[in-house]
Amino acid sequence: MINSYQKGKQAGEDGNLDAVRKAIQAYHATYDKYPLNLEELKPLINSELDFSKYDYHPENGTYPKVN
């Protein structure tokens, strides 16, 4: 039962990470630059994600990884 919970939680995290990556791509396509920080993506994601758990590099838009 716990294993199923952990798998579900991981699937949710994977979905969040995918949403952040797509939002970075959309931001770049719109503004021809990468966001300075992930907080700038909030209007694109329409979610209350905790961006502090992602490692993001604005100088090259490197997709975030979970810390």
PyMOL Python script that loads the backbone (N, CA, C, O; Angstrom):
from pymol import cmd

cmd.read_pdbstr("""\
ATOM      1  N   MET A   1       0.827  -1.193   0.000  1.00  0.00           N
ATOM      2  CA  MET A   1       0.000   0.000   0.000  1.00  0.00           C
ATOM      3  C   MET A   1       0.871   1.256   0.000  1.00  0.00           C
ATOM      4  O   MET A   1       0.581   2.212  -0.719  1.00  0.00           O
ATOM      5  N   ILE A   2       1.927   1.255   0.797  1.00  0.00           N
ATOM      6  CA  ILE A   2       2.820   2.404   0.861  1.00  0.00           C
ATOM      7  C   ILE A   2       3.520   2.591  -0.481  1.00  0.00           C
ATOM      8  O   ILE A   2       3.706   3.721  -0.933  1.00  0.00           O
ATOM      9  N   ASN A   3       3.903   1.499  -1.113  1.00  0.00           N
ATOM     10  CA  ASN A   3       4.565   1.572  -2.407  1.00  0.00           C
ATOM     11  C   ASN A   3       3.657   2.246  -3.442  1.00  0.00           C
ATOM     12  O   ASN A   3       4.139   3.027  -4.262  1.00  0.00           O
ATOM     13  N   SER A   4       2.368   1.960  -3.417  1.00  0.00           N
ATOM     14  CA  SER A   4       1.422   2.587  -4.333  1.00  0.00           C
ATOM     15  C   SER A   4       1.334   4.087  -4.076  1.00  0.00           C
ATOM     16  O   SER A   4       1.267   4.880  -5.015  1.00  0.00           O
ATOM     17  N   TYR A   5       1.335   4.473  -2.805  1.00  0.00           N
ATOM     18  CA  TYR A   5       1.315   5.892  -2.432  1.00  0.00           C
ATOM     19  C   TYR A   5       2.553   6.594  -2.964  1.00  0.00           C
ATOM     20  O   TYR A   5       2.458   7.679  -3.537  1.00  0.00           O
ATOM     21  N   GLN A   6       3.714   5.979  -2.776  1.00  0.00           N
ATOM     22  CA  GLN A   6       4.965   6.583  -3.237  1.00  0.00           C
ATOM     23  C   GLN A   6       4.994   6.703  -4.758  1.00  0.00           C
ATOM     24  O   GLN A   6       5.481   7.701  -5.289  1.00  0.00           O
ATOM     25  N   LYS A   7       4.486   5.713  -5.452  1.00  0.00           N
ATOM     26  CA  LYS A   7       4.421   5.772  -6.912  1.00  0.00           C
ATOM     27  C   LYS A   7       3.491   6.899  -7.363  1.00  0.00           C
ATOM     28  O   LYS A   7       3.797   7.618  -8.314  1.00  0.00           O
ATOM     29  N   GLY A   8       2.375   7.046  -6.689  1.00  0.00           N
ATOM     30  CA  GLY A   8       1.439   8.126  -7.014  1.00  0.00           C
ATOM     31  C   GLY A   8       2.047   9.490  -6.759  1.00  0.00           C
ATOM     32  O   GLY A   8       1.885  10.412  -7.558  1.00  0.00           O
ATOM     33  N   LYS A   9       2.742   9.614  -5.652  1.00  0.00           N
ATOM     34  CA  LYS A   9       3.406  10.874  -5.318  1.00  0.00           C
ATOM     35  C   LYS A   9       4.468  11.203  -6.357  1.00  0.00           C
ATOM     36  O   LYS A   9       4.579  12.351  -6.786  1.00  0.00           O
ATOM     37  N   GLN A  10       5.250  10.209  -6.767  1.00  0.00           N
ATOM     38  CA  GLN A  10       6.290  10.412  -7.780  1.00  0.00           C
ATOM     39  C   GLN A  10       5.672  10.817  -9.111  1.00  0.00           C
ATOM     40  O   GLN A  10       6.212  11.673  -9.811  1.00  0.00           O
ATOM     41  N   ALA A  11       4.557  10.216  -9.460  1.00  0.00           N
ATOM     42  CA  ALA A  11       3.884  10.569 -10.707  1.00  0.00           C
ATOM     43  C   ALA A  11       3.432  12.027 -10.679  1.00  0.00           C
ATOM     44  O   ALA A  11       3.510  12.727 -11.688  1.00  0.00           O
ATOM     45  N   GLY A  12       2.964  12.476  -9.525  1.00  0.00           N
ATOM     46  CA  GLY A  12       2.568  13.882  -9.369  1.00  0.00           C
ATOM     47  C   GLY A  12       3.759  14.809  -9.521  1.00  0.00           C
ATOM     48  O   GLY A  12       3.661  15.843 -10.182  1.00  0.00           O
ATOM     49  N   GLU A  13       4.880  14.451  -8.919  1.00  0.00           N
ATOM     50  CA  GLU A  13       6.101  15.256  -9.037  1.00  0.00           C
ATOM     51  C   GLU A  13       6.590  15.293 -10.483  1.00  0.00           C
ATOM     52  O   GLU A  13       7.026  16.339 -10.965  1.00  0.00           O
ATOM     53  N   ASP A  14       6.521  14.173 -11.165  1.00  0.00           N
ATOM     54  CA  ASP A  14       6.925  14.120 -12.571  1.00  0.00           C
ATOM     55  C   ASP A  14       6.030  15.030 -13.418  1.00  0.00           C
ATOM     56  O   ASP A  14       6.507  15.713 -14.325  1.00  0.00           O
ATOM     57  N   GLY A  15       4.745  15.032 -13.115  1.00  0.00           N
ATOM     58  CA  GLY A  15       3.810  15.899 -13.835  1.00  0.00           C
ATOM     59  C   GLY A  15       4.103  17.365 -13.586  1.00  0.00           C
ATOM     60  O   GLY A  15       4.037  18.179 -14.507  1.00  0.00           O
ATOM     61  N   ASN A  16       4.429  17.710 -12.338  1.00  0.00           N
ATOM     62  CA  ASN A  16       4.774  19.090 -12.008  1.00  0.00           C
ATOM     63  C   ASN A  16       6.039  19.518 -12.738  1.00  0.00           C
ATOM     64  O   ASN A  16       6.103  20.618 -13.288  1.00  0.00           O
ATOM     65  N   LEU A  17       7.031  18.660 -12.742  1.00  0.00           N
ATOM     66  CA  LEU A  17       8.289  18.968 -13.408  1.00  0.00           C
ATOM     67  C   LEU A  17       8.062  19.176 -14.906  1.00  0.00           C
ATOM     68  O   LEU A  17       8.639  20.083 -15.505  1.00  0.00           O
ATOM     69  N   ASP A  18       7.234  18.347 -15.495  1.00  0.00           N
ATOM     70  CA  ASP A  18       6.916  18.489 -16.908  1.00  0.00           C
ATOM     71  C   ASP A  18       6.209  19.824 -17.175  1.00  0.00           C
ATOM     72  O   ASP A  18       6.486  20.482 -18.178  1.00  0.00           O
ATOM     73  N   ALA A  19       5.302  20.222 -16.284  1.00  0.00           N
ATOM     74  CA  ALA A  19       4.600  21.501 -16.433  1.00  0.00           C
ATOM     75  C   ALA A  19       5.581  22.668 -16.360  1.00  0.00           C
ATOM     76  O   ALA A  19       5.459  23.625 -17.124  1.00  0.00           O
ATOM     77  N   VAL A  20       6.548  22.598 -15.450  1.00  0.00           N
ATOM     78  CA  VAL A  20       7.547  23.652 -15.317  1.00  0.00           C
ATOM     79  C   VAL A  20       8.402  23.719 -16.579  1.00  0.00           C
ATOM     80  O   VAL A  20       8.668  24.809 -17.086  1.00  0.00           O
ATOM     81  N   ARG A  21       8.822  22.602 -17.078  1.00  0.00           N
ATOM     82  CA  ARG A  21       9.639  22.573 -18.302  1.00  0.00           C
ATOM     83  C   ARG A  21       8.884  23.174 -19.488  1.00  0.00           C
ATOM     84  O   ARG A  21       9.443  23.962 -20.250  1.00  0.00           O
ATOM     85  N   LYS A  22       7.626  22.804 -19.638  1.00  0.00           N
ATOM     86  CA  LYS A  22       6.822  23.341 -20.737  1.00  0.00           C
ATOM     87  C   LYS A  22       6.594  24.840 -20.570  1.00  0.00           C
ATOM     88  O   LYS A  22       6.566  25.575 -21.557  1.00  0.00           O
ATOM     89  N   ALA A  23       6.432  25.295 -19.337  1.00  0.00           N
ATOM     90  CA  ALA A  23       6.250  26.726 -19.085  1.00  0.00           C
ATOM     91  C   ALA A  23       7.517  27.500 -19.439  1.00  0.00           C
ATOM     92  O   ALA A  23       7.436  28.612 -19.961  1.00  0.00           O
ATOM     93  N   ILE A  24       8.687  26.925 -19.159  1.00  0.00           N
ATOM     94  CA  ILE A  24       9.952  27.569 -19.537  1.00  0.00           C
ATOM     95  C   ILE A  24      10.023  27.703 -21.054  1.00  0.00           C
ATOM     96  O   ILE A  24      10.406  28.754 -21.567  1.00  0.00           O
ATOM     97  N   GLN A  25       9.661  26.657 -21.764  1.00  0.00           N
ATOM     98  CA  GLN A  25       9.668  26.695 -23.223  1.00  0.00           C
ATOM     99  C   GLN A  25       8.697  27.755 -23.751  1.00  0.00           C
ATOM    100  O   GLN A  25       9.027  28.506 -24.669  1.00  0.00           O
ATOM    101  N   ALA A  26       7.508  27.809 -23.169  1.00  0.00           N
ATOM    102  CA  ALA A  26       6.505  28.787 -23.606  1.00  0.00           C
ATOM    103  C   ALA A  26       6.966  30.213 -23.313  1.00  0.00           C
ATOM    104  O   ALA A  26       6.770  31.109 -24.134  1.00  0.00           O
ATOM    105  N   TYR A  27       7.573  30.425 -22.156  1.00  0.00           N
ATOM    106  CA  TYR A  27       8.091  31.749 -21.796  1.00  0.00           C
ATOM    107  C   TYR A  27       9.155  32.169 -22.797  1.00  0.00           C
ATOM    108  O   TYR A  27       9.148  33.300 -23.283  1.00  0.00           O
ATOM    109  N   HIS A  28      10.065  31.260 -23.103  1.00  0.00           N
ATOM    110  CA  HIS A  28      11.139  31.564 -24.044  1.00  0.00           C
ATOM    111  C   HIS A  28      10.582  31.854 -25.437  1.00  0.00           C
ATOM    112  O   HIS A  28      11.054  32.768 -26.112  1.00  0.00           O
ATOM    113  N   ALA A  29       9.604  31.102 -25.862  1.00  0.00           N
ATOM    114  CA  ALA A  29       8.997  31.318 -27.176  1.00  0.00           C
ATOM    115  C   ALA A  29       8.290  32.669 -27.242  1.00  0.00           C
ATOM    116  O   ALA A  29       8.277  33.310 -28.293  1.00  0.00           O
ATOM    117  N   THR A  30       7.709  33.099 -26.143  1.00  0.00           N
ATOM    118  CA  THR A  30       6.980  34.357 -26.103  1.00  0.00           C
ATOM    119  C   THR A  30       7.898  35.566 -25.999  1.00  0.00           C
ATOM    120  O   THR A  30       7.713  36.554 -26.709  1.00  0.00           O
ATOM    121  N   TYR A  31       8.898  35.486 -25.105  1.00  0.00           N
ATOM    122  CA  TYR A  31       9.731  36.649 -24.790  1.00  0.00           C
ATOM    123  C   TYR A  31      11.144  36.587 -25.386  1.00  0.00           C
ATOM    124  O   TYR A  31      11.913  37.536 -25.232  1.00  0.00           O
ATOM    125  N   ASP A  32      11.489  35.513 -26.046  1.00  0.00           N
ATOM    126  CA  ASP A  32      12.812  35.305 -26.626  1.00  0.00           C
ATOM    127  C   ASP A  32      13.928  35.440 -25.584  1.00  0.00           C
ATOM    128  O   ASP A  32      15.031  35.897 -25.884  1.00  0.00           O
ATOM    129  N   LYS A  33      13.613  35.036 -24.373  1.00  0.00           N
ATOM    130  CA  LYS A  33      14.589  34.984 -23.281  1.00  0.00           C
ATOM    131  C   LYS A  33      14.048  34.009 -22.245  1.00  0.00           C
ATOM    132  O   LYS A  33      12.867  33.662 -22.251  1.00  0.00           O
ATOM    133  N   TYR A  34      14.925  33.582 -21.370  1.00  0.00           N
ATOM    134  CA  TYR A  34      14.502  32.679 -20.311  1.00  0.00           C
ATOM    135  C   TYR A  34      14.086  33.489 -19.089  1.00  0.00           C
ATOM    136  O   TYR A  34      14.610  34.580 -18.866  1.00  0.00           O
ATOM    137  N   PRO A  35      13.156  32.971 -18.299  1.00  0.00           N
ATOM    138  CA  PRO A  35      12.761  33.706 -17.096  1.00  0.00           C
ATOM    139  C   PRO A  35      13.939  33.821 -16.125  1.00  0.00           C
ATOM    140  O   PRO A  35      14.771  32.918 -16.033  1.00  0.00           O
ATOM    141  N   LEU A  36      13.996  34.928 -15.414  1.00  0.00           N
ATOM    142  CA  LEU A  36      15.064  35.128 -14.432  1.00  0.00           C
ATOM    143  C   LEU A  36      14.941  34.166 -13.274  1.00  0.00           C
ATOM    144  O   LEU A  36      15.940  33.766 -12.676  1.00  0.00           O
ATOM    145  N   ASN A  37      13.709  33.794 -12.960  1.00  0.00           N
ATOM    146  CA  ASN A  37      13.456  32.817 -11.902  1.00  0.00           C
ATOM    147  C   ASN A  37      12.152  32.102 -12.217  1.00  0.00           C
ATOM    148  O   ASN A  37      11.370  32.542 -13.059  1.00  0.00           O
ATOM    149  N   LEU A  38      11.940  31.017 -11.540  1.00  0.00           N
ATOM    150  CA  LEU A  38      10.756  30.203 -11.827  1.00  0.00           C
ATOM    151  C   LEU A  38       9.467  30.862 -11.375  1.00  0.00           C
ATOM    152  O   LEU A  38       8.391  30.501 -11.853  1.00  0.00           O
ATOM    153  N   GLU A  39       9.550  31.816 -10.467  1.00  0.00           N
ATOM    154  CA  GLU A  39       8.353  32.529 -10.016  1.00  0.00           C
ATOM    155  C   GLU A  39       7.674  33.249 -11.191  1.00  0.00           C
ATOM    156  O   GLU A  39       6.460  33.450 -11.173  1.00  0.00           O
ATOM    157  N   GLU A  40       8.444  33.633 -12.196  1.00  0.00           N
ATOM    158  CA  GLU A  40       7.886  34.310 -13.365  1.00  0.00           C
ATOM    159  C   GLU A  40       6.962  33.394 -14.169  1.00  0.00           C
ATOM    160  O   GLU A  40       6.218  33.861 -15.031  1.00  0.00           O
ATOM    161  N   LEU A  41       7.010  32.115 -13.891  1.00  0.00           N
ATOM    162  CA  LEU A  41       6.189  31.154 -14.629  1.00  0.00           C
ATOM    163  C   LEU A  41       4.798  30.981 -14.039  1.00  0.00           C
ATOM    164  O   LEU A  41       3.939  30.359 -14.664  1.00  0.00           O
ATOM    165  N   LYS A  42       4.562  31.516 -12.859  1.00  0.00           N
ATOM    166  CA  LYS A  42       3.277  31.299 -12.196  1.00  0.00           C
ATOM    167  C   LYS A  42       2.076  31.625 -13.079  1.00  0.00           C
ATOM    168  O   LYS A  42       1.112  30.860 -13.082  1.00  0.00           O
ATOM    169  N   PRO A  43       2.093  32.734 -13.831  1.00  0.00           N
ATOM    170  CA  PRO A  43       0.928  33.005 -14.688  1.00  0.00           C
ATOM    171  C   PRO A  43       0.722  31.953 -15.788  1.00  0.00           C
ATOM    172  O   PRO A  43      -0.398  31.750 -16.255  1.00  0.00           O
ATOM    173  N   LEU A  44       1.784  31.303 -16.188  1.00  0.00           N
ATOM    174  CA  LEU A  44       1.672  30.288 -17.247  1.00  0.00           C
ATOM    175  C   LEU A  44       1.211  28.946 -16.708  1.00  0.00           C
ATOM    176  O   LEU A  44       0.571  28.173 -17.421  1.00  0.00           O
ATOM    177  N   ILE A  45       1.529  28.669 -15.466  1.00  0.00           N
ATOM    178  CA  ILE A  45       1.214  27.358 -14.896  1.00  0.00           C
ATOM    179  C   ILE A  45      -0.131  27.359 -14.171  1.00  0.00           C
ATOM    180  O   ILE A  45      -0.806  26.331 -14.117  1.00  0.00           O
ATOM    181  N   ASN A  46      -0.523  28.498 -13.617  1.00  0.00           N
ATOM    182  CA  ASN A  46      -1.775  28.600 -12.867  1.00  0.00           C
ATOM    183  C   ASN A  46      -1.854  27.563 -11.754  1.00  0.00           C
ATOM    184  O   ASN A  46      -2.858  26.870 -11.590  1.00  0.00           O
ATOM    185  N   SER A  47      -0.778  27.478 -11.003  1.00  0.00           N
ATOM    186  CA  SER A  47      -0.708  26.503  -9.924  1.00  0.00           C
ATOM    187  C   SER A  47       0.119  27.072  -8.786  1.00  0.00           C
ATOM    188  O   SER A  47       0.895  28.009  -8.976  1.00  0.00           O
ATOM    189  N   GLU A  48      -0.047  26.518  -7.643  1.00  0.00           N
ATOM    190  CA  GLU A  48       0.728  26.931  -6.470  1.00  0.00           C
ATOM    191  C   GLU A  48       1.869  25.949  -6.232  1.00  0.00           C
ATOM    192  O   GLU A  48       1.991  25.386  -5.144  1.00  0.00           O
ATOM    193  N   LEU A  49       2.691  25.748  -7.235  1.00  0.00           N
ATOM    194  CA  LEU A  49       3.836  24.853  -7.090  1.00  0.00           C
ATOM    195  C   LEU A  49       4.886  25.475  -6.187  1.00  0.00           C
ATOM    196  O   LEU A  49       5.028  26.696  -6.120  1.00  0.00           O
ATOM    197  N   ASP A  50       5.617  24.616  -5.497  1.00  0.00           N
ATOM    198  CA  ASP A  50       6.744  25.051  -4.677  1.00  0.00           C
ATOM    199  C   ASP A  50       7.989  25.032  -5.562  1.00  0.00           C
ATOM    200  O   ASP A  50       8.619  23.989  -5.737  1.00  0.00           O
ATOM    201  N   PHE A  51       8.338  26.191  -6.119  1.00  0.00           N
ATOM    202  CA  PHE A  51       9.460  26.269  -7.042  1.00  0.00           C
ATOM    203  C   PHE A  51      10.808  26.128  -6.333  1.00  0.00           C
ATOM    204  O   PHE A  51      11.827  25.929  -6.995  1.00  0.00           O
ATOM    205  N   SER A  52      10.833  26.224  -5.025  1.00  0.00           N
ATOM    206  CA  SER A  52      12.103  26.151  -4.292  1.00  0.00           C
ATOM    207  C   SER A  52      12.760  24.776  -4.397  1.00  0.00           C
ATOM    208  O   SER A  52      13.955  24.643  -4.135  1.00  0.00           O
ATOM    209  N   LYS A  53      12.007  23.770  -4.769  1.00  0.00           N
ATOM    210  CA  LYS A  53      12.598  22.432  -4.843  1.00  0.00           C
ATOM    211  C   LYS A  53      13.223  22.120  -6.204  1.00  0.00           C
ATOM    212  O   LYS A  53      13.709  21.012  -6.429  1.00  0.00           O
ATOM    213  N   TYR A  54      13.208  23.104  -7.112  1.00  0.00           N
ATOM    214  CA  TYR A  54      13.777  22.900  -8.429  1.00  0.00           C
ATOM    215  C   TYR A  54      15.086  23.665  -8.585  1.00  0.00           C
ATOM    216  O   TYR A  54      15.226  24.786  -8.096  1.00  0.00           O
ATOM    217  N   ASP A  55      16.020  23.059  -9.257  1.00  0.00           N
ATOM    218  CA  ASP A  55      17.308  23.671  -9.564  1.00  0.00           C
ATOM    219  C   ASP A  55      17.202  24.233 -10.978  1.00  0.00           C
ATOM    220  O   ASP A  55      17.088  23.477 -11.943  1.00  0.00           O
ATOM    221  N   TYR A  56      17.241  25.558 -11.099  1.00  0.00           N
ATOM    222  CA  TYR A  56      17.038  26.219 -12.387  1.00  0.00           C
ATOM    223  C   TYR A  56      18.178  27.179 -12.663  1.00  0.00           C
ATOM    224  O   TYR A  56      18.659  27.859 -11.757  1.00  0.00           O
ATOM    225  N   HIS A  57      18.611  27.236 -13.923  1.00  0.00           N
ATOM    226  CA  HIS A  57      19.710  28.115 -14.333  1.00  0.00           C
ATOM    227  C   HIS A  57      19.196  29.085 -15.398  1.00  0.00           C
ATOM    228  O   HIS A  57      19.083  28.709 -16.565  1.00  0.00           O
ATOM    229  N   PRO A  58      18.881  30.334 -15.013  1.00  0.00           N
ATOM    230  CA  PRO A  58      18.270  31.276 -15.947  1.00  0.00           C
ATOM    231  C   PRO A  58      19.178  31.730 -17.082  1.00  0.00           C
ATOM    232  O   PRO A  58      18.683  32.189 -18.111  1.00  0.00           O
ATOM    233  N   GLU A  59      20.483  31.614 -16.921  1.00  0.00           N
ATOM    234  CA  GLU A  59      21.377  32.073 -17.977  1.00  0.00           C
ATOM    235  C   GLU A  59      21.249  31.256 -19.253  1.00  0.00           C
ATOM    236  O   GLU A  59      21.518  31.759 -20.344  1.00  0.00           O
ATOM    237  N   ASN A  60      20.839  30.002 -19.122  1.00  0.00           N
ATOM    238  CA  ASN A  60      20.676  29.183 -20.321  1.00  0.00           C
ATOM    239  C   ASN A  60      19.350  28.422 -20.349  1.00  0.00           C
ATOM    240  O   ASN A  60      19.108  27.623 -21.254  1.00  0.00           O
ATOM    241  N   GLY A  61      18.499  28.672 -19.363  1.00  0.00           N
ATOM    242  CA  GLY A  61      17.188  28.041 -19.334  1.00  0.00           C
ATOM    243  C   GLY A  61      17.233  26.551 -19.094  1.00  0.00           C
ATOM    244  O   GLY A  61      16.298  25.828 -19.439  1.00  0.00           O
ATOM    245  N   THR A  62      18.332  26.086 -18.494  1.00  0.00           N
ATOM    246  CA  THR A  62      18.442  24.659 -18.218  1.00  0.00           C
ATOM    247  C   THR A  62      17.212  24.212 -17.452  1.00  0.00           C
ATOM    248  O   THR A  62      16.841  24.797 -16.435  1.00  0.00           O
ATOM    249  N   TYR A  63      16.599  23.178 -17.955  1.00  0.00           N
ATOM    250  CA  TYR A  63      15.396  22.677 -17.316  1.00  0.00           C
ATOM    251  C   TYR A  63      15.690  22.274 -15.884  1.00  0.00           C
ATOM    252  O   TYR A  63      16.757  21.748 -15.568  1.00  0.00           O
ATOM    253  N   PRO A  64      14.726  22.532 -15.040  1.00  0.00           N
ATOM    254  CA  PRO A  64      14.963  22.245 -13.615  1.00  0.00           C
ATOM    255  C   PRO A  64      15.005  20.754 -13.301  1.00  0.00           C
ATOM    256  O   PRO A  64      14.415  19.916 -13.982  1.00  0.00           O
ATOM    257  N   LYS A  65      15.715  20.487 -12.263  1.00  0.00           N
ATOM    258  CA  LYS A  65      15.745  19.145 -11.679  1.00  0.00           C
ATOM    259  C   LYS A  65      15.316  19.289 -10.227  1.00  0.00           C
ATOM    260  O   LYS A  65      15.554  20.326  -9.606  1.00  0.00           O
ATOM    261  N   VAL A  66      14.708  18.292  -9.704  1.00  0.00           N
ATOM    262  CA  VAL A  66      14.308  18.337  -8.304  1.00  0.00           C
ATOM    263  C   VAL A  66      15.553  18.255  -7.446  1.00  0.00           C
ATOM    264  O   VAL A  66      16.390  17.372  -7.634  1.00  0.00           O
ATOM    265  N   ASN A  67      15.676  19.182  -6.500  1.00  0.00           N
ATOM    266  CA  ASN A  67      16.815  19.183  -5.565  1.00  0.00           C
ATOM    267  C   ASN A  67      16.769  17.992  -4.661  1.00  0.00           C
ATOM    268  O   ASN A  67      17.645  17.827  -3.811  1.00  0.00           O
TER     269      ASN A  67
END
""", "prot")
cmd.dss("prot")
cmd.show_as("cartoon", "prot")
cmd.util.cbc("prot")
cmd.orient("prot")
